[in-house]
Protein backbone atom coordinates (compact mmCIF):
# COMPACT_ATOMS: atom_id res chain seq x y z
CA UNK A 1 0.00 0.00 0.00
CA UNK A 2 1.08 3.55 -0.62
CA UNK A 3 2.03 5.89 2.17
CA UNK A 4 1.77 9.67 2.27
CA UNK A 5 3.49 11.97 4.72
CA UNK A 6 1.06 14.06 6.78
CA UNK A 7 2.66 16.42 9.28
CA UNK A 8 5.63 14.07 9.69
CA UNK A 9 3.20 11.17 10.14
CA UNK A 10 2.76 8.62 7.37
CA UNK A 11 -0.77 7.79 6.28
CA UNK A 12 -1.46 4.44 4.65
CA UNK A 13 -3.71 4.93 1.63
CA UNK A 14 -6.53 2.42 1.23
CA UNK A 15 -9.45 1.93 -1.14
CA UNK A 16 -12.54 3.79 0.08
CA UNK A 17 -10.55 6.30 2.10
CA UNK A 18 -11.69 9.93 2.01
CA UNK A 19 -8.91 12.29 0.90
CA UNK A 20 -8.47 15.97 0.04
CA UNK A 21 -6.74 16.99 -3.20
CA UNK A 22 -5.42 20.57 -2.86
CA UNK A 23 -4.70 20.82 -6.60
CA UNK A 24 -8.41 20.38 -7.43
CA UNK A 25 -9.61 21.76 -4.06
CA UNK A 26 -11.92 18.75 -3.80
CA UNK A 27 -12.54 15.86 -1.45
CA UNK A 28 -13.08 12.41 -2.88
CA UNK A 29 -13.05 8.72 -2.13
CA UNK A 30 -10.09 6.60 -3.27
CA UNK A 31 -11.33 4.42 -6.12
CA UNK A 32 -7.96 3.17 -7.43
CA UNK A 33 -4.37 3.15 -6.21
CA UNK A 34 -2.01 3.48 -9.14
CA UNK A 35 1.50 2.10 -9.37
CA UNK A 36 3.11 5.28 -10.71
CA UNK A 37 2.54 7.61 -7.77
CA UNK A 38 -1.06 8.41 -8.70
CA UNK A 39 -4.32 7.82 -6.89
CA UNK A 40 -7.77 7.97 -8.51
CA UNK A 41 -10.43 9.82 -6.52
CA UNK A 42 -14.18 9.85 -7.10
CA UNK A 43 -16.74 12.51 -6.19
CA UNK A 44 -20.28 11.77 -4.92
CA UNK A 45 -21.56 12.51 -8.43
CA UNK A 46 -19.33 9.85 -9.94
CA UNK A 47 -16.75 12.07 -11.62
CA UNK A 48 -13.20 10.76 -11.28
CA UNK A 49 -9.84 12.47 -11.31
CA UNK A 50 -6.26 11.50 -10.58
CA UNK A 51 -3.98 13.10 -8.03
CA UNK A 52 -0.39 12.59 -6.98
CA UNK A 53 -0.12 10.48 -3.84
CA UNK A 54 2.32 12.92 -2.27
CA UNK A 55 -0.18 15.80 -2.60
CA UNK A 56 -3.32 14.26 -1.07
CA UNK A 57 -4.10 14.55 2.64
CA UNK A 58 -6.80 13.69 5.11
CA UNK A 59 -9.58 16.28 4.87
CA UNK A 60 -10.12 18.82 7.63
CA UNK A 61 -13.40 18.89 9.54
CA UNK A 62 -14.62 21.75 7.34
CA UNK A 63 -13.75 19.86 4.15
CA UNK A 64 -15.54 16.75 5.48
CA UNK A 65 -18.66 18.83 6.21
CA UNK A 66 -18.55 20.18 2.66
CA UNK A 67 -18.18 16.66 1.27
CA UNK A 68 -21.03 15.35 3.45
CA UNK A 69 -23.24 18.19 2.17
CA UNK A 70 -22.46 17.16 -1.43
CA UNK A 71 -23.31 13.53 -0.65
CA UNK A 72 -26.62 14.61 0.91
CA UNK A 73 -27.44 16.85 -2.05
CA UNK A 74 -26.65 14.05 -4.50
CA UNK A 75 -28.93 11.61 -2.65
CA UNK A 76 -31.76 14.14 -2.55
CA UNK A 77 -31.36 14.89 -6.26
CA UNK A 78 -31.33 11.18 -7.13
CA UNK A 79 -34.44 10.57 -5.01
CA UNK A 80 -36.22 13.52 -6.68
CA UNK A 81 -35.28 12.31 -10.17
CA UNK A 82 -36.50 8.77 -9.39
CA UNK A 83 -39.84 10.10 -8.11
CA UNK A 84 -40.21 12.35 -11.17
CA UNK A 85 -39.60 9.42 -13.53
CA UNK A 86 -42.10 7.27 -11.63
CA UNK A 87 -44.81 9.92 -12.11
CA UNK A 88 -44.33 9.97 -15.88
Secondary structure, 3 states (H helix, E strand, C coil): CCEEEECCEEEECCCCCEEEECCCCEEEEEEEECCCCEEEEECCCCCEEEEECCCEECCCHHHHHHHHHHHHHHHHHHHHHHHHHHHC
